[in-house]
C-alpha cells in the first residue's frame, strides 16, 4: 500500500525496552498495558523518526536503558509515498544521536523530507493555560510538518539571537557590532513568521473543509508584547530601534521568539484558555486531525500520529468519533491506553499490541493480537 507508515520497528536498549520488534501494516496501532510498562517509550521511539528531539524532548543519554547505559538503537522500515527506506537511529554511550537512511549517514533534515510525525501527549493538556513557550513549540511542530526547512531556519535564528544577546549582556553600544547579526536574525525571523502563517492558513482551511465532531479552533498568531515586524527590512529596523531597550533588559525583546498562539472555540466564541478541560482537549485533538488532513493534501499522505493516553480523556462517543476520523484519514496512528476496552470501537480496523513486564523486571515483551 502507498502512504506513510512503519512496517517494521525494533528497539534495542531504549528506555525500558531491552529488545523489542514489531511487524506492522498501515492500520492504526492500539497499544495497551499497565502504567509503567513502557507504552509511551514506544511512541517516543517513533517520534524520533522525524526531525527534532522527540515527544519528550529528551537528550540522547536519557533514552538509554538502565543500568546498562551502553547506548541504544532503533531500526525501522519506513514507507513514504511510493518509496521504502531503512532507517537506523542510535546513540553510543550517551553520545549525540546519529542517523542512517538506506545505509547512508544522514541529517535530521533528511528525515523531514521523507517523514511527517505529529503527536499529542498528556503534557500538552495544559497547553492553552500555561506559558507561551509550549504554544510556540506546538505551532512550530505543526509548521515543521508543512515546511521541513523550518527547523534549519529556527536554529539559524536562535544562534544569531544568542550572539546578539551576548553583545547586549556585555553592554556593547557600538552599532557596528550588531549589523551582521541583526541582518541574520531579520532574514531568519521573517522566514519563521512566514512559515508559521502558512501553517495557520493550512490548518484553518483544513478545519473549514472537514466534517468533524470535534470543535473548530480559530487560531491567531499574536505577540506577547508589541507587534511582529513584517518582512526583513522592517525586522532589521525594529531590532536597530530596540537596542537601547534591549541593552537595559540584557536580551532581545522583539522577534518570533516572543510570539504566542491564540485560540478560540469557534462555535462558542470562547477563548481556548477559558474552556473546560474536556473542551481544551477536544480542541487539541481537532487541530491534530486538521493538521493530518492538510498534510494528506500537501505532502500526499497523512502523517504518522502518536496519541498517548488520548482515549482515557474521551467518552465512548468521542472515542468512536476519533477512531472513525483516524481511519477515514488513513493515518497510521499509534495510540496508548491501559486497557483493551479503550479501543473496542476500533475492532479489526487496528493492530493491537499488548505491553507487559515479566518477573517484575523492566524487560518488556510485546504480543501482537491482530
C-alpha positions, -999 to 999 in steps of 0.1 A, spaced: 0 0 0 11 36 -5 11 62 22 33 69 52 38 42 78 63 20 96 61 -17 86 89 -27 110 101 -12 142 128 -26 165 141 -12 198 174 -22 215 183 -9 250 159 20 245 143 33 277 127 3 294 130 -19 264 159 -44 263 148 -57 229 115 -54 211 104 -59 175 71 -53 157 59 -62 122 32 -37 112 10 -25 84 -6 8 77 -35 5 101 -37 23 134 -19 6 163 -36 3 197 -10 -3 224 -23 -13 259 -8 -24 291 -2 -14 327 11 20 337 49 20 336 51 -10 312 68 12 285 39 21 262 50 58 259 86 47 253 74 31 220 57 63 209 89 83 218 109 59 196 86 65 167 87 103 173 125 101 166 117 92 130 111 129 124 134 159 129 137 173 165 142 160 200 112 137 201 80 139 221 97 140 254 124 165 242 150 142 259 187 141 254 202 110 238 218 99 271 184 100 288 170 74 264 194 46 272 181 16 292 194 15 328 216 1 343 235 -10 312 239 26 298 258 12 268 238 31 242 206 24 223 194 17 188 162 20 167 156 4 134 126 10 111 113 3 77 96 35 66 71 35 37 69 71 24 46 75 -6 60 52 -32 94 46 -16 106 24 11 135 34 34 155 16 60 162 40 89 186 35 118 189 58 147 213 53 176 234 67 203 266 52 217 272 56 254 253 89 257 268 105 226 248 126 202 221 109 182 232 95 148 211 86 118 214 65 87 188 63 59 193 34 35 227 27 50 240 62 43 247 87 71 221 114 70 210 146 89 177 151 106 168 174 78 167 144 55 141 128 78 120 158 73 118 152 36 105 116 39 85 115 72 58 135 89 51 127 125 27 145 149 19 138 185 -5 146 213 6 137 248 -8 144 283 18 170 290 1 191 263 -33 191 280 -24 224 298 -12 240 265 -39 267 265 -34 279 301 3 277 306 32 298 291 36 309 255 68 287 252 47 255 249 23 270 224 52 281 202 67 246 203 32 232 194 29 256 165 64 251 153 59 213 153 29 217 130 48 243 109 77 218 105 53 193 91 45 217 63 79 233 59 108 209 67 133 237 63 116 254 93 139 235 117 171 249 100 159 285 99 148 283 135 183 271 145 199 299 125 177 324 143 184 310 177 222 311 171 221 347 158 199 357 188 224 342 213 252 362 197 231 394 199 221 387 235 258 382 244 266 417 230 236 431 249 247 415 282 283 428 276 267 463 272 283 467 237 269 500 224 287 504 192 261 497 165 287 483 141 289 451 162 252 445 157 248 449 119 257 415 107 240 395 134 208 416 131 207 410 94 209 373 100 182 375 127 159 395 104 162 371 75 157 340 96 130 357 118 110 368 88 111 333 74 99 318 107 70 342 108 60 335 72 63 297 78 40 299 109 15 320 90 14 294 62 8 266 87 -21 285 103 -36 291 69 -33 254 61 -49 244 94 -78 269 91 -85 257 56 -85 220 67 -109 228 95 -132 247 73 -134 219 47 -139 190 71 -169 174 86 -159 166 121 -175 160 155 -146 179 172 -148 216 178 -132 240 153 -105 263 167 -99 298 153 -62 305 155 -42 337 155 -5 344 158 0 372 183 29 388 202 34 388 239 44 424 235 42 448 206 38 436 170 58 413 148 77 432 121 66 424 86 94 414 63 132 415 65 137 453 62 111 461 89 126 435 112 161 449 108 148 484 116 129 471 146 160 454 160 180 486 155 154 507 172 151 483 201 188 482 210 185 507 238 156 489 254 173 455 248 205 468 264 186 475 296 169 441 296 200 422 285 181 403 259 163 407 226 127 418 231 114 417 196 110 388 171 93 355 166 106 341 199 81 365 215 51 351 195 21 333 210 -7 312 196 -42 324 205 -70 300 201 -108 304 203 -135 277 204 -152 290 173 -188 277 179 -189 294 213 -167 323 207 -148 314 239 -110 317 242 -94 283 245 -78 292 278 -113 298 293 -128 265 280 -133 234 302 -106 208 304 -126 185 281 -131 212 256 -95 222 256 -85 185 249 -111 183 221 -97 215 205 -62 199 205 -75 167 190 -93 188 164 -61 206 155 -41 174 152 -67 159 129 -68 191 108 -30 190 105 -33 155 93 -59 163 67 -39 193 55 -7 171 52 -26 144 33 -33 171 6 1 189 9 25 160 13 5 133 -5 -1 111 26 -14 116 61 12 118 89 20 92 114 1 102 146 12 95 181 -17 98 206 -6 90 242 -34 81 266 -58 101 244 -87 76 248 -87 79 286 -99 116 283 -128 110 259 -162 95 265 -172 65 244 -189 86 217 -160 109 213 -136 79 212 -156 63 185 -157 95 165 -119 99 169 -113 64 157 -136 69 127 -118 101 117 -84 85 120 -95 55 99 -111 79 73 -78 99 73 -58 67 66 -32 75 92 -10 50 110 -19 63 144 -1 49 174 -23 51 205 -18 40 241 -41 31 269 -42 10 300 -69 -15 288 -81 -31 256 -116 -18 263 -105 17 254 -100 5 218 -130 -17 214 -147 6 189 -117 1 166 -121 -37 163 -101 -52 135 -95 -18 119 -64 -16 141 -35 -37 151 -35 -45 188 -3 -47 208 0 -57 245 30 -45 265 38 -65 296 66 -67 322 80 -101 331 90 -112 365 90 -77 379 119 -67 357 120 -38 332 123 -62 303 93 -58 280 76 -84 259 53 -73 231 25 -96 220 6 -87 188 -31 -96 188 -42 -86 153 
